[in-house]
Amino acid sequence: MNFQRKGARSNTHVGKDFEEKIQSYFQNQGVELTPNVSVSIGINKKRKQHKFDLGNISKGIIVECKSHTWTESGNVPSAKMTTWDQAMYYFHACPPGYMKIFIALKDYSSKRKETLCDYYLRTKDHLIPEDVEIWEFDQSKLVADKKNQIANKAFHLTAKTSAALTR
């Protein structure tokens, strides 16, 4: 069985293309991000370097990007969702002080009447660290919307506040 996205060279290319779109989106908002930003993460004082999809160490920003979609039959891509859980764990294992952004492709299911991101927020809210911003990126409109409220308002990123980050 082939789990390749239709029309794509590979799922790896789909992911890298999405990361480039997200990088461009933030650049247009005045926030410079670079790919493969390495951060020392760990639990109980043990540390290891982990590369986040995008980030800006000097601004304290790390970003994970996911371009997953519902299955062709409209079912949950269960195996893909575990990588979202894993991203939450990596964010949890980060040292304090980072702005943590998880951004997913907006993919609406008419069968389920919700986006994949909304599904994740509804079913996996208990796994999302309180300092992680969940965003959804609409590729057709090239806009992103923040989907959750985080506990630490100082880390909220919007087009209005992004200018302050670049100073």
C-alpha positions in Angstrom: 0.0 0.0 0.0 1.3 3.5 -0.9 0.9 6.2 1.7 2.6 8.8 -0.6 0.7 12.1 -1.0 -0.9 12.3 -4.4 1.1 14.4 -6.8 4.2 14.6 -4.5 7.7 13.3 -5.2 7.9 12.1 -1.6 6.5 12.9 1.8 9.8 14.3 2.7 9.6 16.8 -0.1 6.0 17.7 1.0 7.3 18.4 4.5 10.3 20.5 3.4 8.1 22.5 1.0 5.7 23.2 3.8 8.5 24.3 6.1 9.7 26.8 3.4 6.2 28.2 3.1 6.1 28.7 6.9 9.5 30.3 6.9 8.4 32.7 4.2 5.1 33.4 6.0 7.0 34.4 9.2 9.5 36.4 7.2 6.6 38.4 5.7 5.5 39.0 9.3 9.0 40.4 10.1 10.3 37.3 12.0 13.4 35.7 10.6 13.6 31.9 11.1 16.2 29.5 9.9 15.8 25.8 9.3 17.1 23.0 11.5 17.6 25.0 14.7 19.3 22.8 17.3 18.3 23.1 21.0 19.5 21.2 24.0 16.5 19.3 25.4 16.0 16.7 28.1 14.3 15.5 31.2 15.9 15.2 34.6 19.1 17.1 33.8 20.0 14.7 30.9 20.4 16.7 27.7 20.7 16.0 24.0 20.6 18.2 20.9 17.3 18.2 18.9 16.8 20.0 15.6 13.5 21.8 15.4 12.1 22.5 11.9 12.6 26.3 12.2 13.8 28.8 14.8 15.7 31.8 15.8 17.9 31.2 18.8 18.7 34.8 19.4 15.0 35.6 19.7 14.2 32.4 21.6 11.8 31.0 19.0 11.4 27.3 18.0 8.9 26.0 15.5 7.7 22.5 14.5 5.8 22.2 11.2 3.4 19.4 10.2 1.7 19.2 6.8 -0.4 16.1 7.5 -3.8 15.6 6.0 -6.8 13.5 6.7 -6.7 10.1 4.9 -8.4 9.8 1.5 -11.4 8.2 3.1 -11.6 11.0 5.7 -10.2 9.0 8.6 -7.7 10.2 11.2 -4.1 9.6 10.1 -3.3 7.9 13.4 0.4 7.1 12.8 1.0 10.7 11.7 -0.8 12.0 14.8 1.9 10.3 17.0 4.5 12.6 15.5 2.3 15.6 16.7 2.4 14.0 20.2 6.2 13.6 19.9 6.6 17.3 19.0 4.7 18.2 22.1 7.1 16.1 24.2 10.1 17.7 22.5 8.6 21.1 23.4 8.0 20.0 26.9 11.7 18.9 27.2 12.9 22.3 26.1 14.6 24.6 28.6 12.3 27.5 29.7 12.2 30.8 27.9 11.5 29.6 24.4 8.5 30.7 22.3 7.2 27.4 21.1 5.1 27.3 18.0 3.5 24.2 16.4 2.1 25.0 13.0 0.0 22.6 11.0 -1.5 22.6 7.5 -5.1 23.5 7.5 -7.0 20.5 6.2 -10.7 20.4 6.6 -12.7 17.2 6.7 -16.3 17.5 5.4 -17.0 14.1 6.9 -15.9 15.2 10.4 -16.8 18.9 10.1 -13.4 20.0 11.5 -9.8 20.6 10.5 -7.1 18.1 11.5 -5.7 20.8 13.9 -9.1 21.3 15.6 -9.4 17.5 15.9 -6.0 17.4 17.6 -6.9 20.2 20.0 -10.1 18.5 20.8 -8.7 15.0 21.4 -5.1 15.6 22.6 -5.4 18.9 24.6 -4.1 17.0 27.6 -0.7 16.4 25.8 -0.1 20.0 24.8 2.2 22.0 27.1 0.6 25.2 28.3 3.4 27.3 26.7 3.0 25.9 23.2 1.1 28.0 20.6 -0.8 25.9 18.1 -1.2 27.5 14.7 -2.9 26.5 11.5 -1.7 27.5 8.1 -4.1 27.9 5.1 -2.0 27.3 2.0 -4.6 28.6 -0.3 -4.7 32.0 1.4 -1.2 32.1 2.8 -2.4 33.0 6.3 -2.0 31.5 9.7 -4.3 31.5 12.6 -3.5 30.9 16.3 -5.8 28.2 17.5 -5.2 28.0 21.3 -4.7 30.3 24.3 -1.5 29.8 26.1 -0.8 30.4 29.8 2.2 32.8 29.3 0.8 35.7 27.3 4.3 37.2 26.9 5.1 34.6 24.3 2.0 35.3 22.1 3.1 36.0 18.5 0.9 37.9 16.1 1.6 40.1 13.2 1.3 43.1 15.5 3.9 41.8 18.0 6.3 40.3 15.6 7.9 43.6 14.9 8.9 43.8 18.6 10.7 40.4 18.2 12.9 41.6 15.4 14.2 44.7 17.2 
